């Protein structure tokens, strides 16, 4: 398993780590109370950048599916593991964002 994670590459792993950290911090995002302290991060930056990270994961997911169309069988298995990881991590981040902000949007 560690070998598969390492084979995904440093950029994808950093993207996944950022998404997981944001998903864990999302419950601390509250009503917008902008100030010069950490409230700005939790009430402004975190909710604004989480959807951007989900979009970037979606774009890499799309490119992985495109590359899969003309790849060898070994490469297809590698891309399938990347696609699975993207779906899990992106889904967790999107779900945590929606759980916090869907009541505000409705």
GUVO-284218 format. One record per atom (N, C-alpha, C): x, y, z; residue in three letters; residue number from 1. Coordinates in Angstrom, 2 decimals, always signed. Atoms other than C-alpha are relative to their C-alpha. Layout:
BEGIN
<<X; Y; Z>; ala; NUM>
...
% end
This chain:
BEGIN
<<+0.83; -1.19; +0.00>; unk; 1>
<<+0.00; +0.00; +0.00>; unk; 1>
<<+0.87; +1.25; +0.00>; unk; 1>
<<-0.90; -1.15; -0.04>; unk; 2>
<<+2.81; +2.41; +0.88>; unk; 2>
<<+0.68; +0.20; -1.34>; unk; 2>
<<-0.63; -0.08; +1.31>; unk; 3>
<<+4.41; +1.59; -2.46>; unk; 3>
<<-0.93; +0.65; -1.01>; unk; 3>
<<+0.96; -0.61; +0.92>; unk; 4>
<<+1.21; +2.52; -4.33>; unk; 4>
<<-0.13; +1.50; +0.26>; unk; 4>
<<+0.09; -1.43; -0.34>; unk; 5>
<<+1.01; +5.82; -2.47>; unk; 5>
<<+1.23; +0.73; -0.52>; unk; 5>
<<-1.23; -0.63; +0.46>; unk; 6>
<<+4.63; +6.57; -3.30>; unk; 6>
<<+0.03; +0.11; -1.52>; unk; 6>
<<+0.01; -0.02; +1.46>; unk; 7>
<<+4.08; +5.71; -6.97>; unk; 7>
<<-0.96; +1.05; -0.57>; unk; 7>
<<+0.92; -1.03; +0.48>; unk; 8>
<<+1.27; +8.28; -7.22>; unk; 8>
<<+0.70; +1.31; -0.29>; unk; 8>
<<-0.74; -1.24; +0.24>; unk; 9>
<<+3.80; +11.08; -7.09>; unk; 9>
<<-0.19; +0.99; +1.13>; unk; 9>
<<-0.01; -0.97; -1.10>; unk; 10>
<<+4.59; +13.92; -4.74>; unk; 10>
<<-1.13; +1.02; -0.12>; unk; 10>
<<+1.05; -1.02; +0.15>; unk; 11>
<<+2.09; +16.40; -6.21>; unk; 11>
<<-1.37; -0.55; +0.34>; unk; 11>
<<+1.29; +0.60; -0.35>; unk; 12>
<<-0.86; +14.05; -5.97>; unk; 12>
<<-0.09; -0.28; +1.49>; unk; 12>
<<+0.01; +0.25; -1.44>; unk; 13>
<<+0.13; +13.05; -2.45>; unk; 13>
<<-0.18; +1.29; +0.79>; unk; 13>
<<+0.19; -1.28; -0.69>; unk; 14>
<<+0.40; +16.70; -1.41>; unk; 14>
<<-1.43; +0.50; -0.17>; unk; 14>
<<+1.40; -0.37; +0.23>; unk; 15>
<<-3.01; +17.37; -2.99>; unk; 15>
<<-0.92; -0.79; +0.91>; unk; 15>
<<+0.82; +0.84; -0.88>; unk; 16>
<<-4.51; +14.44; -1.08>; unk; 16>
<<+0.18; +0.38; +1.46>; unk; 16>
<<-0.24; -0.41; -1.40>; unk; 17>
<<-2.86; +15.50; +2.19>; unk; 17>
<<-0.69; +1.32; +0.31>; unk; 17>
<<+0.68; -1.28; -0.20>; unk; 18>
<<-4.17; +19.04; +1.78>; unk; 18>
<<-1.50; -0.20; +0.10>; unk; 18>
<<+1.44; +0.26; -0.04>; unk; 19>
<<-7.66; +17.74; +1.07>; unk; 19>
<<-0.41; -0.67; +1.30>; unk; 19>
<<+0.33; +0.68; -1.26>; unk; 20>
<<-7.59; +15.46; +4.12>; unk; 20>
<<+0.08; +0.96; +1.17>; unk; 20>
<<-0.13; -0.99; -1.08>; unk; 21>
<<-6.35; +18.26; +6.39>; unk; 21>
<<-1.18; +0.97; -0.04>; unk; 21>
<<+1.14; -0.91; +0.11>; unk; 22>
<<-9.05; +20.59; +5.05>; unk; 22>
<<-1.29; -0.69; +0.45>; unk; 22>
<<+1.21; +0.72; -0.41>; unk; 23>
<<-11.71; +17.89; +5.57>; unk; 23>
<<-0.05; -0.15; +1.53>; unk; 23>
<<-0.04; +0.11; -1.47>; unk; 24>
<<-10.57; +17.44; +9.18>; unk; 24>
<<-0.24; +1.35; +0.68>; unk; 24>
<<+0.18; -1.33; -0.59>; unk; 25>
<<-10.57; +21.21; +9.81>; unk; 25>
<<-1.35; +0.62; -0.32>; unk; 25>
<<+1.26; -0.60; +0.45>; unk; 26>
<<-13.90; +21.88; +8.08>; unk; 26>
<<-1.04; +0.14; +1.12>; unk; 26>
<<+1.00; -0.22; -1.07>; unk; 27>
<<-16.06; +21.32; +11.22>; unk; 27>
<<+0.27; +1.24; +0.85>; unk; 27>
<<-0.31; -1.21; -0.77>; unk; 28>
<<-14.27; +24.29; +12.81>; unk; 28>
<<-0.39; +1.27; -0.74>; unk; 28>
<<+0.43; -1.17; +0.76>; unk; 29>
<<-15.48; +26.62; +10.05>; unk; 29>
<<-1.38; +0.41; +0.49>; unk; 29>
<<+1.26; -0.49; -0.55>; unk; 30>
<<-18.22; +28.76; +11.49>; unk; 30>
<<-0.48; +1.21; -0.80>; unk; 30>
<<+0.50; -1.20; +0.64>; unk; 31>
<<-20.10; +31.91; +10.66>; unk; 31>
<<+1.15; +0.95; -0.31>; unk; 31>
<<-1.08; -0.93; +0.34>; unk; 32>
<<-18.00; +34.52; +8.92>; unk; 32>
<<+0.20; +1.08; +1.05>; unk; 32>
<<-0.40; -1.03; -0.95>; unk; 33>
<<-16.29; +36.58; +11.60>; unk; 33>
<<+1.43; +0.37; -0.36>; unk; 33>
<<-1.31; -0.32; +0.53>; unk; 34>
<<-13.43; +38.19; +9.78>; unk; 34>
<<+0.77; +0.87; +0.99>; unk; 34>
<<-0.88; -0.76; -0.86>; unk; 35>
<<-10.60; +39.38; +11.96>; unk; 35>
<<+1.43; -0.31; -0.41>; unk; 35>
<<-1.39; +0.22; +0.34>; unk; 36>
<<-6.85; +39.35; +11.98>; unk; 36>
<<+0.60; -1.21; +0.72>; unk; 36>
<<-0.49; +1.18; -0.70>; unk; 37>
<<-6.59; +36.12; +13.97>; unk; 37>
<<-0.30; -1.25; -0.85>; unk; 37>
<<+0.27; +1.25; +0.69>; unk; 38>
<<-7.11; +32.44; +13.06>; unk; 38>
<<-1.43; -0.12; -0.48>; unk; 38>
<<+1.39; +0.03; +0.48>; unk; 39>
<<-10.82; +33.16; +12.60>; unk; 39>
<<-0.07; +0.25; -1.50>; unk; 39>
<<-0.01; -0.27; +1.44>; unk; 40>
<<-9.97; +34.48; +9.14>; unk; 40>
<<+0.28; -1.29; -0.77>; unk; 40>
<<-0.28; +1.27; +0.68>; unk; 41>
<<-8.51; +31.09; +8.20>; unk; 41>
<<-1.22; -0.92; +0.03>; unk; 41>
<<+1.11; +0.95; -0.15>; unk; 42>
<<-11.43; +29.06; +9.55>; unk; 42>
<<-1.30; +0.51; -0.62>; unk; 42>
<<+1.28; -0.49; +0.51>; unk; 43>
<<-14.23; +31.35; +8.40>; unk; 43>
<<+0.09; +0.59; -1.40>; unk; 43>
<<-0.12; -0.59; +1.32>; unk; 44>
<<-12.82; +32.72; +5.16>; unk; 44>
<<+0.80; -0.84; -0.98>; unk; 44>
<<-0.89; +0.69; +0.92>; unk; 45>
<<-9.90; +30.87; +3.62>; unk; 45>
<<-0.40; -1.46; -0.19>; unk; 45>
<<+0.34; +1.43; +0.07>; unk; 46>
<<-10.89; +27.28; +4.44>; unk; 46>
<<-1.25; -0.26; -0.83>; unk; 46>
<<+1.20; +0.27; +0.81>; unk; 47>
<<-14.44; +27.46; +3.04>; unk; 47>
<<+0.15; +0.42; -1.46>; unk; 47>
<<-0.16; -0.46; +1.39>; unk; 48>
<<-13.28; +29.31; -0.07>; unk; 48>
<<+0.93; -0.90; -0.80>; unk; 48>
<<-0.96; +0.81; +0.75>; unk; 49>
<<-10.39; +27.02; -0.99>; unk; 49>
<<-0.37; -1.48; -0.07>; unk; 49>
<<+0.39; +1.42; +0.05>; unk; 50>
<<-12.01; +23.64; -0.25>; unk; 50>
<<-0.67; -0.36; -1.33>; unk; 50>
<<+0.56; +0.34; +1.31>; unk; 51>
<<-14.17; +23.72; -3.41>; unk; 51>
<<+1.02; +0.07; -1.13>; unk; 51>
<<-1.05; -0.09; +1.02>; unk; 52>
<<-11.12; +24.77; -5.43>; unk; 52>
<<+0.83; -1.27; +0.00>; unk; 52>
<<-0.75; +1.25; -0.08>; unk; 53>
<<-9.24; +21.72; -4.17>; unk; 53>
<<-0.81; -1.15; -0.58>; unk; 53>
<<+0.86; +1.04; +0.58>; unk; 54>
<<-12.21; +19.51; -5.09>; unk; 54>
<<+0.02; +0.10; -1.53>; unk; 54>
<<-0.05; -0.18; +1.45>; unk; 55>
<<-12.14; +20.99; -8.61>; unk; 55>
<<+1.33; -0.47; -0.56>; unk; 55>
<<-1.31; +0.45; +0.46>; unk; 56>
<<-8.39; +20.36; -8.95>; unk; 56>
<<+0.08; -1.53; +0.03>; unk; 56>
<<+0.05; +1.47; -0.05>; unk; 57>
<<-8.91; +16.75; -7.83>; unk; 57>
<<-0.84; -0.53; -1.16>; unk; 57>
<<+0.84; +0.41; +1.13>; unk; 58>
<<-11.70; +16.46; -10.41>; unk; 58>
<<+0.70; +0.13; -1.33>; unk; 58>
<<-0.74; -0.16; +1.25>; unk; 59>
<<-9.46; +17.80; -13.17>; unk; 59>
<<+1.06; -1.08; -0.16>; unk; 59>
<<-0.98; +1.07; +0.09>; unk; 60>
<<-6.72; +15.31; -12.33>; unk; 60>
<<-0.68; -1.34; -0.20>; unk; 60>
<<+0.79; +1.21; +0.22>; unk; 61>
<<-9.36; +12.59; -12.19>; unk; 61>
<<-0.35; -0.13; -1.49>; unk; 61>
<<+0.34; +0.00; +1.42>; unk; 62>
<<-10.47; +13.55; -15.69>; unk; 62>
<<+1.23; -0.33; -0.86>; unk; 62>
<<-1.21; +0.27; +0.77>; unk; 63>
<<-6.88; +13.54; -17.00>; unk; 63>
<<+0.45; -1.45; +0.17>; unk; 63>
<<-0.37; +1.41; -0.21>; unk; 64>
<<-6.24; +10.13; -15.43>; unk; 64>
<<-0.89; -0.91; -0.83>; unk; 64>
<<+0.90; +0.81; +0.84>; unk; 65>
<<-9.28; +8.74; -17.22>; unk; 65>
<<+0.36; +0.14; -1.48>; unk; 65>
<<-0.41; -0.19; +1.39>; unk; 66>
<<-8.08; +10.25; -20.51>; unk; 66>
<<+1.27; -0.80; -0.28>; unk; 66>
<<-1.24; +0.74; +0.20>; unk; 67>
<<-4.59; +8.77; -20.07>; unk; 67>
<<-0.24; -1.51; +0.01>; unk; 67>
<<+0.32; +1.42; -0.10>; unk; 68>
<<-6.18; +5.42; -19.26>; unk; 68>
<<-0.46; -0.57; -1.34>; unk; 68>
<<+0.57; +0.49; +1.25>; unk; 69>
<<-7.71; +5.21; -22.75>; unk; 69>
<<+1.04; -0.61; -0.93>; unk; 69>
<<-1.01; +0.59; +0.87>; unk; 70>
<<-4.42; +4.43; -24.47>; unk; 70>
<<+1.23; -0.44; +0.78>; unk; 70>
<<-1.10; +0.45; -0.86>; unk; 71>
<<-2.32; +2.91; -21.70>; unk; 71>
<<+0.10; -1.52; -0.03>; unk; 71>
<<-0.19; +1.44; -0.13>; unk; 72>
<<-0.88; -0.54; -21.15>; unk; 72>
<<-0.77; -0.51; +1.22>; unk; 72>
<<+0.78; +0.59; -1.10>; unk; 73>
<<-2.51; -2.97; -18.71>; unk; 73>
<<+0.58; +0.36; +1.35>; unk; 73>
<<-0.63; -0.37; -1.27>; unk; 74>
<<+0.02; -2.21; -15.95>; unk; 74>
<<-0.28; +1.46; +0.34>; unk; 74>
<<+0.28; -1.43; -0.21>; unk; 75>
<<-0.48; +1.53; -16.40>; unk; 75>
<<-1.48; +0.22; +0.32>; unk; 75>
<<+1.43; -0.11; -0.28>; unk; 76>
<<-4.27; +1.07; -16.39>; unk; 76>
<<-0.27; -0.32; +1.47>; unk; 76>
<<+0.18; +0.33; -1.41>; unk; 77>
<<-4.06; -0.62; -12.97>; unk; 77>
<<+0.50; +1.13; +0.90>; unk; 77>
<<-0.54; -1.13; -0.76>; unk; 78>
<<-1.90; +2.26; -11.70>; unk; 78>
<<-0.97; +1.18; -0.04>; unk; 78>
<<+0.94; -1.11; +0.13>; unk; 79>
<<-4.34; +4.85; -13.05>; unk; 79>
<<-1.31; -0.30; +0.73>; unk; 79>
<<+1.20; +0.36; -0.75>; unk; 80>
<<-7.27; +2.94; -11.54>; unk; 80>
<<+0.17; +0.26; +1.49>; unk; 80>
<<-0.24; -0.28; -1.42>; unk; 81>
<<-5.67; +3.20; -8.10>; unk; 81>
<<+0.02; +1.50; +0.26>; unk; 81>
<<+0.02; -1.47; -0.14>; unk; 82>
<<-5.15; +6.94; -8.65>; unk; 82>
<<-1.44; +0.51; -0.04>; unk; 82>
<<+1.40; -0.42; +0.12>; unk; 83>
<<-8.78; +7.36; -9.73>; unk; 83>
<<-0.77; -0.34; +1.27>; unk; 83>
<<+0.66; +0.40; -1.23>; unk; 84>
<<-9.98; +5.43; -6.68>; unk; 84>
<<+0.37; +0.93; +1.15>; unk; 84>
<<-0.45; -0.90; -1.07>; unk; 85>
<<-7.87; +7.58; -4.35>; unk; 85>
<<-0.61; +1.39; -0.17>; unk; 85>
<<+0.61; -1.31; +0.26>; unk; 86>
<<-9.16; +10.76; -6.01>; unk; 86>
<<-1.47; +0.01; +0.39>; unk; 86>
<<+1.42; +0.05; -0.33>; unk; 87>
<<-12.77; +9.67; -5.64>; unk; 87>
<<-0.23; -0.03; +1.51>; unk; 87>
<<+0.16; +0.09; -1.45>; unk; 88>
<<-12.34; +8.80; -1.97>; unk; 88>
<<+0.33; +1.32; +0.66>; unk; 88>
<<-0.45; -1.24; -0.67>; unk; 89>
<<-10.38; +11.90; -0.94>; unk; 89>
<<-0.86; +1.18; -0.41>; unk; 89>
<<+0.85; -1.10; +0.45>; unk; 90>
<<-12.38; +14.31; -3.09>; unk; 90>
<<-1.41; -0.11; +0.54>; unk; 90>
<<+1.34; +0.19; -0.55>; unk; 91>
<<-15.64; +12.80; -1.91>; unk; 91>
<<-0.08; +0.34; +1.48>; unk; 91>
<<-0.03; -0.33; -1.43>; unk; 92>
<<-14.65; +13.11; +1.74>; unk; 92>
<<+0.05; +1.52; +0.20>; unk; 92>
<<-0.09; -1.46; -0.13>; unk; 93>
<<-13.67; +16.77; +1.29>; unk; 93>
<<-1.30; +0.67; -0.42>; unk; 93>
<<+1.26; -0.59; +0.44>; unk; 94>
<<-16.82; +17.59; -0.65>; unk; 94>
<<-1.11; -0.26; +1.02>; unk; 94>
<<+1.03; +0.31; -1.00>; unk; 95>
<<-19.01; +15.82; +1.91>; unk; 95>
<<+0.18; +0.83; +1.27>; unk; 95>
<<-0.22; -0.81; -1.21>; unk; 96>
<<-17.36; +17.64; +4.83>; unk; 96>
<<-0.34; +1.46; -0.26>; unk; 96>
<<+0.36; -1.38; +0.33>; unk; 97>
<<-17.78; +20.97; +3.03>; unk; 97>
<<-1.51; +0.17; -0.06>; unk; 97>
<<+1.45; -0.09; +0.10>; unk; 98>
<<-21.42; +20.26; +2.26>; unk; 98>
<<-0.69; -0.12; +1.36>; unk; 98>
<<+0.59; +0.14; -1.33>; unk; 99>
<<-22.18; +19.15; +5.83>; unk; 99>
<<+0.07; +1.29; +0.80>; unk; 99>
<<-0.15; -1.25; -0.73>; unk; 100>
<<-20.92; +22.46; +7.14>; unk; 100>
<<-0.79; +1.13; -0.65>; unk; 100>
<<+0.55; -1.18; +0.66>; unk; 101>
<<-22.23; +24.84; +4.49>; unk; 101>
<<-1.32; -0.20; -0.70>; unk; 101>
<<+1.32; +0.18; +0.60>; unk; 102>
<<-25.37; +23.24; +3.09>; unk; 102>
<<-1.11; +0.63; +0.83>; unk; 102>
<<+1.03; -0.71; -0.78>; unk; 103>
<<-27.48; +24.48; +6.03>; unk; 103>
<<+0.05; +1.51; -0.19>; unk; 103>
<<-0.13; -1.44; +0.22>; unk; 104>
<<-26.14; +27.98; +5.39>; unk; 104>
<<-0.53; +0.38; -1.37>; unk; 104>
<<+0.43; -0.29; +1.36>; unk; 105>
<<-26.88; +27.79; +1.66>; unk; 105>
<<-1.49; -0.20; -0.19>; unk; 105>
<<+1.43; +0.28; +0.16>; unk; 106>
<<-30.42; +26.46; +2.10>; unk; 106>
<<-0.81; +0.91; +0.82>; unk; 106>
% end
